[in-house]
């Protein structure tokens, strides 16, 4: 029987693989674009795939963490919420970066 902690970490690992695959798909989609099209189209396609992965994988990880709240450590709970909130954190980072470096 696989422990709940292993399931959450497995979802986190799969999310990392999902991000790499999302980047590769976005790179393949922007091959025939000009410079501005590459930047905009590549970002939006990568961000869309990141949101899809975060909702499905992060939702499952948070569901496991909430269901077994007393049995799991704080790190395991944090990993599950980090997967779910990763698109929001990326958006905040981009917003702050654009304010600091105009």
Secondary structure per residue as TSV (DSSP state, phi and psi in degrees):
chain	resnum	aa	ss	phi	psi
A	1	X	-	360.0	133.3
A	2	X	-	-86.6	134.3
A	3	X	-	-74.1	160.6
A	4	X	H	-67.0	-33.4
A	5	X	H	-62.8	-42.1
A	6	X	H	-65.8	-36.0
A	7	X	H	-64.4	-43.2
A	8	X	H	-65.5	-45.4
A	9	X	H	-66.3	-33.5
A	10	X	H	-64.7	-40.7
A	11	X	H	-65.2	-37.3
A	12	X	H	-64.2	-41.9
A	13	X	H	-65.7	-41.6
A	14	X	H	-65.4	-33.2
A	15	X	H	-65.7	-38.2
A	16	X	H	-62.6	-42.1
A	17	X	H	-64.9	-38.9
A	18	X	H	-61.3	-39.5
A	19	X	H	-64.4	-41.0
A	20	X	H	-64.7	-43.9
A	21	X	H	-65.0	-36.6
A	22	X	H	-63.0	-40.9
A	23	X	H	-63.5	-43.4
A	24	X	H	-65.6	-39.2
A	25	X	H	-65.9	-43.7
A	26	X	H	-63.2	-38.2
A	27	X	H	-64.9	-39.4
A	28	X	H	-68.8	-33.0
A	29	X	H	-72.4	-27.0
A	30	X	T	-97.5	14.0
A	31	X	T	-60.0	-39.2
A	32	X	T	-102.8	26.2
A	33	X	-	-102.4	160.7
A	34	X	-	-79.7	-175.8
A	35	X	H	-62.7	-46.3
A	36	X	H	-68.4	-39.8
A	37	X	H	-63.8	-37.0
A	38	X	H	-63.0	-43.4
A	39	X	H	-66.0	-48.6
A	40	X	H	-73.3	-51.8
A	41	X	H	-65.6	-39.4
A	42	X	H	-64.9	-43.2
A	43	X	H	-64.6	-47.9
A	44	X	H	-66.6	-38.0
A	45	X	H	-69.3	-40.1
A	46	X	H	-65.6	-43.7
A	47	X	H	-66.2	-38.2
A	48	X	H	-62.1	-46.6
A	49	X	H	-65.7	-34.0
A	50	X	H	-65.6	-40.9
A	51	X	H	-64.8	-42.6
A	52	X	H	-59.3	-47.5
A	53	X	H	-63.9	-40.4
A	54	X	I	-66.9	-39.3
A	55	X	I	-67.3	-46.9
A	56	X	I	-74.5	-50.2
A	57	X	I	-75.0	-41.3
A	58	X	I	-67.7	-37.3
A	59	X	H	-62.9	-41.9
A	60	X	H	-66.2	-40.6
A	61	X	H	-66.2	-41.7
A	62	X	H	-67.1	-38.1
A	63	X	H	-61.0	-43.3
A	64	X	H	-64.5	-42.6
A	65	X	H	-66.6	-40.0
A	66	X	H	-71.2	-37.3
A	67	X	H	-65.6	-33.7
A	68	X	T	-117.4	47.1
A	69	X	T	-59.9	-41.8
A	70	X	T	-78.2	-21.6
A	71	X	T	-88.1	-22.1
A	72	X	S	-96.9	152.2
A	73	X	-	-78.5	170.1
A	74	X	H	-65.7	-34.0
A	75	X	H	-65.7	-42.3
A	76	X	H	-64.2	-41.0
A	77	X	H	-65.3	-39.2
A	78	X	H	-65.3	-39.6
A	79	X	H	-61.6	-42.3
A	80	X	H	-64.8	-42.3
A	81	X	H	-72.2	-31.7
A	82	X	H	-65.8	-37.7
A	83	X	H	-62.9	-45.5
A	84	X	H	-67.7	-37.3
A	85	X	H	-95.5	5.8
A	86	X	H	-59.8	-39.5
A	87	X	H	-63.8	-35.6
A	88	X	H	-67.2	-41.3
A	89	X	H	-65.3	-38.6
A	90	X	H	-65.3	-41.8
A	91	X	H	-64.3	-40.4
A	92	X	H	-64.4	-42.5
A	93	X	H	-61.0	-44.6
A	94	X	H	-64.6	-40.0
A	95	X	H	-64.2	-46.5
A	96	X	H	-66.6	-41.3
A	97	X	H	-61.9	-39.0
A	98	X	H	-71.0	-28.1
A	99	X	H	-74.2	-37.4
A	100	X	H	-80.4	-27.2
A	101	X	-	-126.7	79.2
A	102	X	-	-72.8	360.0
